[in-house]
């Protein structure tokens, strides 16, 4: 699973059309799951093993039986990823 979105880097002002983001890991306890997201220039950059252009960490309330789909739904609800689409 992954998502794409046009992102603008806050520091440089650079805009990345079709930036590719995927969840790299998650871990947690009975209360909170923390997940890490890596963002690449595009899907090809990810496949070519290029470095990330951004990384994010988010917390998600733990629920029994949560799935990656739940984490991606949470990710798309974040202001940074509003309007992202599945790819």
N, C-alpha and C positions, 0 to 999 in steps of 0.2 A: 504494500500500500504506500501511497505517496500523494502529495498534492502539488499543484502549481499555482503561482500567483505572481503578479507584477509587484516587486518590492523595491522600496527606495531606502538606501542606507542613510541612517540619520547623521552619521559623521561626515561622509563624503558627499552626500547628495546624489550619488550614482543610482540610476534606476536599472533594475534587472527585469526584463520581460521574461515571462515564463520561468521564473525561479522555481527550482525543484526542492521540495522539503519532504523529509521523511523522519520518522521517529527512530532514533538510534538505540534507545534503551529505556527501560523503566525499572523502578524499584520502589519499595515502600514498606509500609507496615499496615496495621489494621485500621488506620485512620486516613492516611494520605499516600497516594502514589505520585512520585516525581518522575517525569519523563523528559528526555532530552531530544531536541529537534535539531537536525543539521540542514542547512540551506545551501544549495549549490547554484551556480550560474544557470544551469539547465540540466535536464535529465542526462544528456550526453556527457556533461562534465562529471556527473556522479558515476556513470558507467566507466569513464576513463580514469577514475581514481583521483580526480583533481581535488584540491583543498576546498573546504567549505568557505562561503562568503559570509556566513553568519551562523551562530548557534544560539539556541534558546533553551531554557529550562522552565517547566511549568509544573504546578501541583494540581492533582485531580483527586477528588474525594473517593476514597476506596469504597467499592461495592463488590459484594461477592459475585463472581462470574463476569467481571468486566472483560472486555475484549479490546483488541487493537482498534476495531471500528469505533468503540466508545472513546478511545483516546483521540482518534482523528476527528471525531465530531466535536470533542472539547477543543482541540487545536483550532478548528475552523470557527469556533465561537469567540476566539481571542481577537482583540482589535487588530493585532499585527497580521492576522491571517484571514480577516473578514473578506469574503468574496473568493476565497480559494476554491479550486475545483479538484476533484479526485482525478487521478491519472493512473 
